[in-house]
Amino acid sequence: MPPAHTLLHTPTYGLNLLVNLHDEEMGFPLSTPTGSTGSTPTSSSTKKQTEQNKAVDMSFTIEERGKPNTLDYRVFFRNTEGKHVSPFHDIPIYADEAQNIFHAVVEVPRWTNAKMEIATKDPLNPLKQDIKKGTLRYVANVFPHKGYIWNYGAIPQTWEDPGHKDADTGCCGDNDPIDICDIGYKVCSRGEVIKVKVLGTLALIDEGETDWKVIVINMEDPEANNFNNIDDVRRLKPGYLEATFEWFKKYKVPDGKPENQFAFNGEFKDRDFALKTVKETHEFWKSLISKKTNAGELNCTNTCVTDSPFCCSTTDAKAVVDAACVFGPEDPIPSAVDKWFYV
């Protein structure tokens, strides 16, 4: 049982996965072919199994520390075995590689304002709220929207390399995992790990950096089978893409910043383009986690990528979590967060 000061959030986020047992992402060597998720191998013979697409159950549990809506609030992750894991490095990119189904970590549930994000510079990369000038950051409500208009998050085991100048956008990456906007009907929970289908992408240029916004749909959505490309969003959810463009264009204006710019004149690129982009950022991540690329200030501590020089023990990972503040009652959200801005 966890100590009394720890909150293990329930229910767990279960994932019924198709597994390629050659996968490196959950402990297999980085030199092996990429694939889907699986448990950590116990012998070299296990690593060499040729069985493909074996169904397993995997779930992730969040462990909250600190007081919500305060500077010390953190959301850590555990896997099925109860091991603390990094949502940046340990949760596998693929739920089903053959079908191009990805995992996504929900940082910000739809209609909320707290700008939660994977803490890429902290050990084990928990979720924490972004800080601006020493205070917690809340995204402004630009009329007619309230908070984020999708479940917003990131695909694990991806990285937009700031040292790589994108041939299409002419800008370097923003040093973060690639972002997703889930257009499914369900309002997800903070820290929920979902399986998503990629539909397209928007190329935001954020202060001179490439910041891809990948449009996805939760595979649990009852209409997921009807969405296979960006044109399906335009046809079945009229106005959603236009609202998404306007949201990203104007969301920083209430903070006194100019409207954001976009590559491709703000055109949404299709599924194939988006898949290529996501997979390219996965390759950048592989170089990062294997120390072939300089991590800079990023923290690459992980518990499952066993061939990574940053892999740590379960004991060391637990010590990171135990050092965080104890979980406590949430502070109230400032009333000013509900203000609408007309820009």
C-alpha positions in Angstrom: 0.0 0.0 0.0 1.2 3.6 -0.7 2.0 5.8 2.3 -0.8 7.8 3.8 0.3 11.0 2.2 0.1 9.6 -1.3 -3.0 9.7 -3.5 -3.3 7.0 -6.1 -6.0 8.3 -8.5 -8.7 5.8 -9.5 -9.8 4.5 -11.8 -6.7 3.4 -13.7 -6.4 4.2 -17.3 -6.6 0.8 -18.9 -5.2 0.0 -22.3 -6.0 -3.1 -24.3 -2.9 -3.1 -26.5 -1.6 -5.0 -29.5 1.9 -5.8 -28.7 4.9 -6.4 -30.9 7.4 -8.1 -28.6 10.3 -6.7 -30.5 9.5 -3.3 -29.2 12.2 -1.2 -27.6 9.9 1.3 -25.9 9.1 -0.6 -22.7 12.6 -1.9 -22.0 13.8 -3.5 -25.2 17.2 -2.4 -26.5 17.2 0.7 -28.7 19.0 -1.3 -31.3 16.1 -3.6 -31.9 13.3 -2.8 -34.4 10.6 -0.5 -33.2 7.1 -1.8 -32.4 4.4 -1.7 -29.9 4.2 -2.1 -26.1 5.1 -5.0 -24.0 6.4 -5.8 -20.5 10.0 -5.6 -19.6 11.9 -8.7 -21.0 13.5 -11.1 -18.5 16.0 -12.7 -20.9 17.7 -12.3 -24.2 15.5 -15.1 -25.6 12.4 -13.0 -24.7 13.7 -10.1 -26.7 14.1 -12.3 -29.8 10.6 -13.7 -29.8 8.9 -13.3 -33.2 5.3 -13.4 -32.0 3.5 -10.3 -33.2 0.4 -8.4 -32.1 -0.1 -10.2 -28.8 -3.0 -8.7 -26.8 -2.1 -7.6 -23.2 -3.7 -5.3 -20.7 -1.8 -2.2 -19.6 -2.9 0.5 -17.3 -1.4 3.7 -15.8 -2.3 5.3 -12.5 -1.6 8.9 -11.5 -0.2 9.8 -8.2 -0.8 13.4 -7.1 1.6 15.4 -4.9 1.3 18.8 -3.5 -1.9 20.9 -3.5 -3.8 21.3 -6.8 -3.8 24.9 -8.1 -0.5 25.7 -6.3 3.2 25.9 -7.4 4.1 22.6 -5.8 1.4 20.5 -7.4 2.6 17.5 -9.5 1.1 14.5 -11.2 3.3 11.4 -11.3 2.6 8.2 -13.2 2.8 4.5 -12.4 2.5 1.5 -14.8 0.7 -1.8 -14.4 3.4 -3.1 -12.1 3.2 -0.1 -9.8 6.5 1.2 -11.0 6.9 4.9 -11.4 7.3 5.9 -15.0 8.0 9.0 -17.1 5.1 10.1 -19.3 7.7 11.6 -21.7 10.0 8.6 -22.0 8.4 5.4 -20.6 4.9 5.3 -21.9 5.2 3.7 -25.4 4.5 5.8 -28.4 2.4 3.1 -30.1 -0.7 1.3 -28.9 -0.8 -0.6 -32.3 2.0 0.3 -34.7 0.6 -1.7 -37.6 -2.6 0.4 -37.4 -0.8 3.7 -36.6 -2.6 4.0 -33.3 -0.7 6.1 -30.7 -0.8 6.7 -27.1 -1.5 10.3 -25.9 -1.1 11.7 -22.4 -3.9 14.2 -21.6 -2.4 17.3 -19.9 -5.4 19.6 -20.1 -9.0 18.3 -20.2 -11.4 20.1 -22.5 -13.0 23.3 -21.2 -10.4 23.8 -18.5 -7.8 26.6 -18.3 -4.9 25.5 -16.1 -1.9 25.1 -18.5 -0.7 21.7 -17.2 2.2 20.2 -19.1 4.8 17.4 -19.0 7.7 18.8 -17.0 10.4 18.0 -19.4 13.2 19.4 -17.2 12.2 17.5 -14.0 13.1 13.9 -13.0 10.4 11.5 -14.2 8.7 14.4 -16.0 5.5 14.7 -13.9 2.7 17.0 -15.0 2.8 20.4 -13.5 1.3 23.8 -14.2 3.2 26.2 -16.3 4.4 29.4 -14.5 4.5 32.9 -15.9 6.3 35.6 -13.9 6.2 33.5 -10.7 2.4 32.8 -10.9 0.4 29.8 -12.2 -0.5 30.1 -15.9 -4.1 29.9 -17.0 -5.1 30.1 -20.6 -7.4 33.1 -21.3 -10.9 32.6 -22.6 -11.1 34.2 -26.0 -14.7 34.6 -26.9 -16.6 32.5 -27.6 -14.4 29.7 -26.2 -14.0 28.5 -22.6 -10.5 27.2 -21.9 -9.1 24.5 -24.2 -11.6 23.4 -26.9 -10.3 19.8 -27.1 -8.5 17.5 -24.7 -5.0 18.7 -25.1 -1.8 16.7 -24.5 1.2 15.0 -26.0 2.3 11.8 -27.7 5.0 10.2 -25.5 8.4 9.2 -26.9 8.4 12.1 -29.3 10.6 15.2 -29.3 10.6 18.3 -31.4 14.4 18.8 -31.7 15.4 22.4 -31.3 18.6 21.6 -33.2 16.7 20.4 -36.3 15.4 23.0 -38.8 12.3 21.6 -40.4 12.4 21.7 -44.2 8.7 22.6 -44.5 8.4 25.3 -41.8 11.9 26.7 -41.9 12.0 26.7 -38.1 13.5 24.5 -35.4 11.6 22.4 -33.0 10.2 23.7 -29.7 12.1 21.2 -27.4 8.9 19.5 -26.3 7.0 16.2 -27.0 4.6 16.7 -30.0 1.2 18.2 -29.0 -2.2 16.7 -29.7 -5.7 18.0 -29.8 -8.2 15.2 -29.2 -11.6 16.0 -30.9 -13.5 13.1 -29.4 -16.7 13.7 -27.5 -15.4 12.5 -24.1 -14.0 15.1 -21.6 -10.9 13.2 -20.4 -9.2 13.4 -17.0 -5.9 15.1 -16.3 -3.2 12.5 -16.7 -5.4 10.1 -18.6 -3.6 7.9 -21.2 -5.7 7.3 -24.3 -5.3 5.6 -27.6 -5.7 7.9 -30.6 -5.9 7.9 -34.3 -4.0 10.7 -36.2 -6.1 12.7 -38.6 -3.9 15.7 -39.6 -1.8 18.5 -38.2 -1.5 22.3 -38.0 2.0 23.9 -38.0 2.0 26.7 -35.4 5.1 28.9 -35.4 5.5 29.9 -31.8 8.0 32.7 -31.2 10.1 31.4 -34.1 9.8 27.7 -33.2 7.9 24.9 -34.9 5.1 23.7 -32.7 3.1 21.0 -34.4 -0.6 20.6 -33.3 -1.6 17.1 -34.3 -5.4 16.6 -34.6 -6.4 13.2 -33.3 -9.5 11.3 -32.1 -9.8 9.0 -29.1 -10.3 5.4 -30.3 -13.0 5.0 -27.6 -15.1 7.6 -29.4 -18.2 5.9 -30.8 -17.6 7.8 -34.1 -13.9 7.1 -34.3 -14.4 4.7 -37.3 -15.8 7.6 -39.3 -12.7 9.7 -38.9 -9.7 8.7 -41.0 -8.3 12.0 -42.4 -8.5 15.7 -41.9 -11.3 16.1 -44.4 -13.5 13.9 -42.3 -13.2 16.5 -39.5 -14.2 19.3 -41.8 -17.1 17.2 -43.1 -18.4 15.7 -39.9 -17.6 18.5 -37.4 -18.1 21.7 -39.5 -16.4 24.7 -37.9 -14.1 22.8 -35.6 -11.0 23.2 -37.6 -11.7 26.9 -38.2 -12.2 27.3 -34.4 -9.0 25.4 -33.8 -7.1 27.8 -36.1 -8.6 30.9 -34.5 -7.9 29.5 -31.0 -4.2 29.0 -31.6 -4.0 32.3 -33.5 -5.4 34.4 -30.7 -4.9 32.6 -27.4 -1.9 34.7 -26.4 -3.3 38.1 -27.4 -5.0 38.7 -24.0 -1.5 38.4 -22.5 -0.3 41.3 -24.6 1.4 39.2 -27.3 0.8 39.3 -31.1 -1.3 36.8 -32.9 0.6 33.5 -33.6 1.8 32.7 -37.1 1.5 29.4 -39.0 3.4 27.6 -41.7 1.5 26.6 -44.9 -0.7 29.8 -44.5 -2.5 28.0 -41.7 -3.6 25.1 -43.8 -4.2 21.8 -42.0 -2.0 19.1 -43.4 -3.5 15.6 -44.0 -3.1 12.3 -42.1 -0.1 11.0 -44.1 1.8 14.3 -43.5 0.9 14.2 -39.8 2.0 10.6 -39.5 5.4 11.3 -41.1 5.8 14.2 -38.7 5.0 12.2 -35.6 7.3 9.4 -36.6 10.1 11.8 -37.4 9.8 13.3 -33.8 10.0 9.7 -32.5 13.3 9.3 -34.2 14.5 12.5 -32.6 13.4 11.1 -29.3 15.4 7.9 -29.8 18.6 10.0 -30.3 17.7 12.0 -27.2 17.1 9.0 -24.9 20.2 7.2 -26.1 22.4 10.3 -25.6 23.3 10.6 -29.2 21.8 14.1 -29.1 22.7 16.5 -26.3 19.7 16.7 -24.0 20.6 20.2 -22.7 18.3 21.0 -19.8 15.9 18.2 -20.5 15.7 15.4 -17.9 15.7 12.0 -19.5 15.4 9.9 -16.4 13.3 6.8 -17.1 12.7 3.4 -15.6 11.8 1.2 -18.6 14.1 2.0 -21.5 16.8 -0.3 -20.3 19.4 0.5 -22.9 19.2 4.2 -22.2 22.1 5.7 -20.1 19.4 7.6 -18.3 17.5 4.6 -17.0 17.3 4.5 -13.2 16.2 2.0 -10.6 12.8 1.6 -9.2 14.2 2.7 -5.8 15.7 5.9 -7.3 12.4 6.7 -9.1 10.4 6.2 -5.9 12.8 8.6 -4.1 12.0 11.3 -6.6 8.3 11.0 -5.9 8.8 10.7 -2.2 10.7 14.0 -2.2 7.8 15.8 -3.6 5.3 17.7 -1.3 2.6 15.6 0.3 -0.8 15.7 -1.4 -3.3 18.2 0.1 -6.6 19.9 -0.5 -6.7 22.1 -3.6 -6.5 25.9 -3.5 -9.4 27.8 -5.2 -8.9 28.8 -8.8 -8.8 32.6 -9.1 -12.1 34.0 -10.2 -10.4 36.1 -12.9 -9.8 32.8 -14.8 -13.4 32.9 -15.9 -13.1 36.2 -17.6 -13.9 36.4 -21.3 -11.7 38.4 -23.7 -13.0 39.9 -27.0 -10.1 40.2 -29.4 
